[in-house]
Amino acid sequence: MLRPAWDLGSIHGLLSPDRVPVRPEGRPVVVVSRNTVPAAQHATRAVTALSGEVRVRALVVVSDGAGAEPKDATARFGLLVDRVGGLVRMPFVPALRQVDEVNDIELPSRVRRSVESIRGLAFAS
């Protein structure tokens, strides 16, 4: 699907106004968030902490499958659009909860398009 990633997990504990929480060393930085209000708040903090020295290539908002995205979350993500290379919405894929290996399922075309968008933003020159 995508090249190997450098998964930082949650950087919440690393956020500080006086230092950048990661040094990407040439690797693209993509912030991934669930589509909830608390997650949007965390994404905002992450983008803010990174934006001083690191260009966030994409913000990926992953649907959690629990219904429509809350309006407050949508508004918060909207405020981040100009601060990142692009915003990509990743649809919920129920089948991913039932397999150990993502290659064991056929991803829906909407998901494949989202992955291509992420790839395009992450590796654009």
Secondary structure, 3 states (H helix, E strand, C coil): CCCCCCCCCCCHHHCECCECCCCCCCCCEEEEEECCHHHHHHHHHHHHHHCCCCCEEEEEEECCCCCCCCHHHHHHHHHHHHHCCCEEEECCCHHHHHCCCHHHCCCCHHHHHHHHHHHHHHCCC
